[in-house]
Amino acid sequence: MANTLTDLIPEAYAALDIVSRELTGFIPAVTMNSSLERVGLDDVIRIPVTPAAATAANTPGVNSPDTGDQAIANVTMAIDNSLHVAIRWNGEQTKSYGNTGLFPSTISQQIGQAMRTLTNAIETDIAAEAIRASRAFGTAATTPFASNLSDANNIAKMLSDNGAPMADRHLVVDTTAGLNLRNLTNLNQVNTSGTDATLRRGVLLPISGLDVRESAQVYAHTAGGATSATTDATGYVVGTTSIVLASAGSGAILTGDTILFAGDTNKYLVVTGDAAVGGGGTIVIAEPGLKVAMSAATKAIEVVASSSYNVGFHRSAIQLVTRMPAMPEGGDLAVDSFQVTDPNSGLSFEVALYKQFLQNVLHVRIAWGTKCIKPEHATVLLGA
């Protein structure tokens, strides 16, 4: 059978430059794996995580030391989304619209809009992984970079303190924070920034070792309503992630909340919350855990107000796994298909044609999963 979609391929690429597109800052900055063809929907993918190394004394002897064993941990994720956007035309619609001569370009723009919808869904999923980041910096409900670059400097410091590699770091912000950056004199003046990229072309420069990108899908977190919550009186060492609550206060500490403990200025992200703090449950904060030890006394817990979560991270922190939807043996009812890669995001989509009774339908589709697998290499910059 002739390849009925061949003529649409160049039109589809052209449409990507015509259709309105939201900014996708996360997708190009994360680790993308598009080769897991054997993985089915909701199948568990195990990603190895190596532990910190231990030293041993160099003691001369006949045999080499019996050292070097390690317990390799892992984190799990899954391809848990498989979606398509359908574009259907019947014979009468094709005939009447075809008289205008615009039918092929209209179809291609519909394909572009479908890719836009799916790309935004994936970008939103990645942005939501901010709730798994290690710690946060900044003032809730306040747009960063109001007067200087100290916010980026502090995010860079937090990543360095957590051991994140220096190369391939990124900071994804919303367009309001991006506007503040562009308004900073030391960035838009050539003599202070060293380039006209921001002034002339609107390019956000690398700052403090962070490649700054903008996204239209930055996650907005609604904080839990816990008040007067405290820890128990056990006391906790540096690195602790599981904190027991005293039976005090009311309301909830939610997964994704940013919290502070009395006597510690660090802002921690909650990865497991408690729906009713008055019951004396347990909360879990992200790795690498407490940065300041707690004495054996109850500590008040402050829940930071609702805020948008801009994210600073090393590429290794967040994994995005994509593939085409799995086909049964022998294929399905599609009479033709092709793949097209979006130059804006780097994502590849499948476009398939299904012939029906007096009508045809195109499916633009992709399957994906995403997860922050290395919270130590991700931080949140609070915003408005």
C-alpha positions as CSV (number, residue, x, y, z in Angstrom):
1,M,0.0,0.0,0.0
2,A,1.3,3.5,-0.8
3,N,2.5,5.6,2.0
4,T,-0.6,7.9,2.4
5,L,1.0,10.2,4.9
6,T,4.3,11.0,3.1
7,D,3.0,14.3,1.9
8,L,2.1,15.4,5.4
9,I,5.5,15.1,6.9
10,P,7.0,18.4,5.6
11,E,3.7,20.1,6.4
12,A,3.7,18.8,9.9
13,Y,7.2,20.2,10.5
14,A,6.2,23.5,9.0
15,A,3.1,23.6,11.3
16,L,5.3,23.4,14.4
17,D,6.7,26.9,13.5
18,I,3.2,28.3,12.9
19,V,1.1,27.0,15.8
20,S,1.4,28.9,19.1
21,R,3.7,27.2,21.5
22,E,4.1,27.5,25.3
23,L,7.7,27.6,26.7
24,T,9.1,24.2,27.6
25,G,12.1,24.7,29.9
26,F,12.0,21.3,31.7
27,I,11.9,18.8,28.9
28,P,15.3,19.8,27.3
29,A,16.9,20.0,30.7
30,V,16.1,16.6,32.2
31,T,17.6,13.2,31.4
32,M,15.5,11.8,28.5
33,N,15.4,8.1,27.7
34,S,13.5,7.1,24.6
35,S,14.8,3.6,24.1
36,L,12.8,1.5,26.5
37,E,10.7,-0.3,23.8
38,R,10.3,-3.4,25.9
39,V,8.6,-1.6,28.8
40,G,4.9,-1.8,29.0
41,L,2.4,0.7,30.4
42,D,2.7,0.8,34.2
43,D,5.6,-1.7,34.2
44,V,8.1,-0.9,36.9
45,I,11.5,0.5,35.7
46,R,14.3,0.1,38.3
47,I,17.1,2.8,38.1
48,P,20.3,1.9,40.0
49,V,21.5,4.5,42.6
50,T,25.0,3.9,43.9
51,P,25.8,4.6,47.5
52,A,28.5,6.8,49.0
53,A,31.9,5.1,48.9
54,A,33.8,4.0,52.0
55,T,37.6,4.1,52.5
56,A,39.9,1.4,53.8
57,A,43.4,1.5,55.0
58,N,46.3,0.6,52.6
59,T,47.9,-2.2,54.6
60,P,50.6,-4.2,52.8
61,G,49.9,-7.9,52.6
62,V,50.2,-11.1,50.5
63,N,46.7,-10.8,49.2
64,S,44.6,-7.8,48.1
65,P,42.2,-6.5,50.7
66,D,38.7,-8.1,50.9
67,T,36.9,-4.9,50.3
68,G,34.8,-3.2,47.6
69,D,31.3,-4.8,48.1
70,Q,28.5,-2.3,47.9
71,A,24.7,-2.6,48.2
72,I,23.4,-0.9,45.1
73,A,20.0,0.7,45.8
74,N,17.4,1.6,43.2
75,V,14.5,3.9,42.6
76,T,11.5,2.8,40.7
77,M,9.4,4.6,38.0
78,A,7.0,3.6,35.3
79,I,5.7,4.7,32.0
80,D,2.3,5.6,33.4
81,N,0.9,7.8,30.7
82,S,-0.1,6.8,27.1
83,L,-2.2,9.4,25.4
84,H,-3.2,10.5,21.9
85,V,-4.9,13.4,20.3
86,A,-7.4,12.4,17.5
87,I,-8.0,14.4,14.3
88,R,-11.0,13.1,12.3
89,W,-12.4,14.2,9.0
90,N,-15.3,12.6,7.0
91,G,-15.8,12.6,3.3
92,E,-18.2,15.5,3.1
93,Q,-16.0,17.7,5.3
94,T,-13.0,16.9,3.2
95,K,-14.8,17.7,0.0
96,S,-16.3,21.0,1.1
97,Y,-13.1,22.2,2.8
98,G,-10.9,20.9,0.0
99,N,-12.3,23.4,-2.4
100,T,-10.4,26.1,-0.5
101,G,-7.1,24.5,-1.3
102,L,-6.1,24.7,2.4
103,F,-6.9,21.2,3.5
104,P,-3.3,19.9,3.7
105,S,-2.0,22.9,5.6
106,T,-5.0,22.7,8.0
107,I,-4.4,19.0,8.8
108,S,-0.7,19.8,9.4
109,Q,-1.6,22.6,11.8
110,Q,-4.0,20.2,13.6
111,I,-1.0,17.9,14.0
112,G,1.0,20.8,15.4
113,Q,-1.7,21.6,17.9
114,A,-1.8,18.0,19.0
115,M,1.9,17.9,19.6
116,R,1.5,21.2,21.6
117,T,-1.1,19.6,23.8
118,L,0.9,16.5,24.5
119,T,4.1,18.5,25.0
120,N,2.4,20.7,27.6
121,A,1.1,17.6,29.4
122,I,4.6,16.2,29.7
123,E,6.1,19.5,30.7
124,T,3.5,19.8,33.5
125,D,4.3,16.3,34.7
126,I,8.0,17.1,35.0
127,A,7.3,20.4,36.7
128,A,5.2,18.6,39.3
129,E,8.3,16.6,40.3
130,A,9.5,19.7,42.1
131,I,7.7,18.4,45.2
132,R,10.4,15.7,45.4
133,A,13.3,18.2,45.5
134,S,15.6,18.3,48.5
135,R,15.1,21.8,49.9
136,A,13.8,25.2,49.0
137,F,15.0,28.8,49.0
138,G,13.3,32.2,48.7
139,T,10.1,33.8,49.9
140,A,6.8,32.3,49.3
141,A,4.4,34.1,46.9
142,T,7.3,36.5,46.0
143,T,8.8,36.6,42.5
144,P,12.5,36.0,42.7
145,F,15.2,38.2,41.1
146,A,13.5,41.4,42.2
147,S,16.8,43.3,42.5
148,N,19.8,41.0,42.1
149,L,21.1,37.5,41.3
150,S,21.3,36.3,44.9
151,D,18.5,33.8,44.4
152,A,20.5,32.0,41.7
153,N,23.6,32.1,43.8
154,N,21.8,30.5,46.7
155,I,20.3,27.7,44.6
156,A,23.8,27.0,43.2
157,K,25.2,26.9,46.7
158,M,22.5,24.4,47.8
159,L,23.2,22.1,44.9
160,S,26.9,22.3,45.6
161,D,26.3,21.5,49.3
162,N,24.3,18.5,48.3
163,G,27.1,17.2,46.1
164,A,25.5,17.9,42.7
165,P,28.0,17.9,39.8
166,M,29.0,21.4,38.6
167,A,28.4,20.8,34.9
168,D,24.9,20.5,33.3
169,R,23.0,22.4,36.0
170,H,19.7,24.1,35.1
171,L,17.3,26.6,36.6
172,V,13.7,26.6,35.2
173,V,11.6,29.6,36.1
174,D,8.2,31.0,35.2
175,T,8.0,33.9,32.8
176,T,7.4,36.4,35.7
177,A,10.8,35.5,37.2
178,G,12.2,35.6,33.7
179,L,11.0,39.1,33.3
180,N,12.7,40.2,36.5
181,L,15.9,38.7,35.2
182,R,15.7,40.6,32.0
183,N,15.0,43.8,33.9
184,L,18.2,43.5,35.9
185,T,20.7,46.2,34.7
186,N,23.7,43.9,35.1
187,L,22.2,41.5,32.6
188,N,20.7,43.8,29.9
189,Q,23.7,46.1,29.7
190,V,26.5,44.8,27.5
191,N,29.3,46.3,29.5
192,T,28.3,44.4,32.7
193,S,26.9,41.1,31.2
194,G,29.7,40.7,28.6
195,T,27.2,40.0,25.8
196,D,24.1,41.5,24.1
197,A,22.2,38.2,24.2
198,T,19.7,39.3,26.8
199,L,19.4,42.9,25.6
200,R,19.1,42.1,21.9
201,R,17.7,38.6,21.6
202,G,16.1,37.9,25.0
203,V,18.3,35.0,25.8
204,L,18.5,34.1,29.5
205,L,22.2,33.7,30.3
206,P,23.9,31.0,32.4
207,I,24.0,32.4,35.9
208,S,26.1,31.0,38.7
209,G,26.7,27.8,36.7
210,L,22.9,27.4,36.1
211,D,21.5,27.4,32.5
212,V,18.3,29.5,33.0
213,R,15.3,28.4,31.1
214,E,11.6,29.4,31.2
215,S,8.5,27.3,31.3
216,A,4.8,28.0,31.0
217,Q,4.1,25.0,33.3
218,V,5.9,25.8,36.5
219,Y,4.2,24.0,39.3
220,A,2.0,26.0,41.8
221,H,1.8,24.3,45.2
222,T,-1.1,24.8,47.5
223,A,0.2,24.4,51.1
224,G,-1.5,22.4,53.8
225,G,-3.2,24.1,56.6
226,A,-1.3,22.7,59.6
227,T,-1.0,25.0,62.6
228,S,0.8,24.6,65.9
229,A,2.4,21.3,64.8
230,T,5.6,20.1,66.5
231,T,8.0,17.3,66.4
232,D,8.2,14.8,69.2
233,A,11.0,15.2,71.8
234,T,13.3,12.4,70.5
235,G,15.9,14.6,68.9
236,Y,17.3,13.9,65.4
237,V,20.8,13.8,63.9
238,V,21.9,15.4,60.7
239,G,20.7,13.4,57.7
240,T,17.4,12.2,59.3
241,T,14.5,12.1,56.9
242,S,11.7,10.5,59.0
243,I,10.4,12.9,61.7
244,V,7.8,11.8,64.3
245,L,5.2,14.4,65.2
246,A,3.9,15.1,68.7
247,S,0.1,15.0,69.2
248,A,-0.2,18.8,68.8
249,G,-1.8,21.3,66.5
250,S,-4.3,20.7,63.8
251,G,-4.6,20.5,60.0
252,A,-2.5,18.7,57.4
253,I,1.1,18.8,56.3
254,L,0.9,17.8,52.7
255,T,3.3,16.0,50.3
256,G,5.1,18.8,48.6
257,D,4.8,21.3,51.5
258,T,7.8,23.4,52.3
259,I,8.4,23.4,56.1
260,L,10.9,24.8,58.6
261,F,11.8,23.5,62.1
262,A,12.4,25.9,65.0
263,G,16.1,26.6,65.3
264,D,16.8,25.7,61.7
265,T,16.6,28.2,58.8
266,N,16.7,25.5,56.1
267,K,13.4,25.0,54.2
268,Y,12.7,21.3,53.6
269,L,10.4,19.6,51.1
270,V,7.9,17.0,52.5
271,V,7.7,13.8,50.5
272,T,5.3,12.0,52.8
273,G,2.8,14.2,54.7
274,D,0.3,13.7,57.5
275,A,-3.4,14.4,57.0
276,A,-4.0,15.2,60.7
277,V,-0.9,16.4,62.6
278,G,-2.8,16.3,65.9
279,G,-2.7,12.5,65.8
280,G,1.0,12.3,66.3
281,G,2.0,10.7,63.0
282,T,5.2,10.8,61.0
283,I,6.4,12.9,58.1
284,V,9.3,12.3,55.7
285,I,11.4,15.0,54.2
286,A,13.5,14.6,51.0
287,E,17.1,13.4,50.9
288,P,19.7,14.4,52.1
289,G,17.5,15.0,55.1
290,L,18.2,17.4,58.0
291,K,21.1,19.8,57.7
292,V,21.0,20.8,61.3
293,A,20.6,18.3,64.2
294,M,17.6,18.6,66.5
295,S,18.0,18.5,70.3
296,A,15.9,16.2,72.4
297,A,13.0,18.6,72.7
298,T,9.9,19.4,70.7
299,K,10.4,21.7,67.7
300,A,7.7,23.9,66.2
301,I,7.0,23.3,62.6
302,E,6.2,26.1,60.2
303,V,4.4,25.4,56.9
304,V,5.5,27.9,54.2
305,A,2.6,29.5,52.4
306,S,1.4,28.5,48.9
307,S,3.9,29.3,46.2
308,S,5.1,28.5,42.7
309,Y,8.0,26.1,42.6
310,N,10.8,27.2,40.2
311,V,13.4,24.4,40.1
312,G,17.2,24.4,40.1
313,F,18.6,20.9,39.3
314,H,21.3,18.9,37.8
315,R,20.2,16.9,34.7
316,S,20.7,13.7,36.6
317,A,18.0,14.6,39.1
318,I,14.9,14.1,36.9
319,Q,14.3,11.2,34.4
320,L,11.9,11.4,31.5
321,V,11.2,8.1,29.7
322,T,9.3,8.2,26.4
323,R,8.3,5.8,23.7
324,M,5.7,5.1,21.1
325,P,2.6,3.3,22.4
326,A,3.1,-0.5,22.3
327,M,1.7,-2.4,19.4
328,P,0.3,-5.9,19.5
329,E,1.9,-8.7,17.4
330,G,1.0,-8.0,13.8
331,G,0.1,-4.4,14.4
332,D,-3.3,-2.8,14.7
333,L,-5.8,-1.3,12.2
334,A,-3.6,1.7,11.3
335,V,-2.9,1.7,7.5
336,D,0.1,4.0,7.8
337,S,2.2,5.9,10.4
338,F,5.3,8.0,10.7
339,Q,7.3,9.6,13.5
340,V,8.0,13.3,13.8
341,T,10.4,15.0,16.3
342,D,9.4,18.3,17.7
343,P,12.4,20.7,17.3
344,N,11.2,22.8,20.3
345,S,11.1,20.1,22.9
346,G,13.1,17.2,21.3
347,L,10.1,14.9,21.8
348,S,9.2,12.3,19.1
349,F,5.6,11.6,18.4
350,E,3.9,8.9,16.3
351,V,1.2,10.0,13.7
352,A,-1.0,7.1,12.6
353,L,-3.8,7.0,10.1
354,Y,-6.9,4.8,10.6
355,K,-9.5,4.4,7.8
356,Q,-13.1,4.2,9.0
357,F,-16.5,4.2,7.4
358,L,-16.7,7.3,5.2
359,Q,-14.1,9.0,7.4
360,N,-10.4,8.9,8.4
361,V,-8.8,9.7,11.7
362,L,-5.3,10.6,12.6
363,H,-3.8,9.8,16.0
364,V,-0.9,11.8,17.3
365,R,0.4,9.8,20.3
366,I,3.2,9.2,22.8
367,A,3.7,7.3,26.0
368,W,5.8,8.6,28.9
369,G,6.8,8.6,32.6
370,T,8.8,11.0,34.7
371,K,10.3,11.1,38.2
372,C,12.8,13.0,40.3
373,I,15.1,10.1,41.1
374,K,17.9,12.1,42.8
375,P,16.3,14.7,45.1
376,E,19.8,15.8,46.4
377,H,20.4,17.2,42.9
378,A,17.2,19.3,42.8
379,T,16.1,22.4,44.7
380,V,13.1,24.7,44.7
381,L,13.2,28.4,44.2
382,L,10.0,29.8,45.7
383,G,8.0,32.2,43.6
384,A,4.7,34.1,43.2
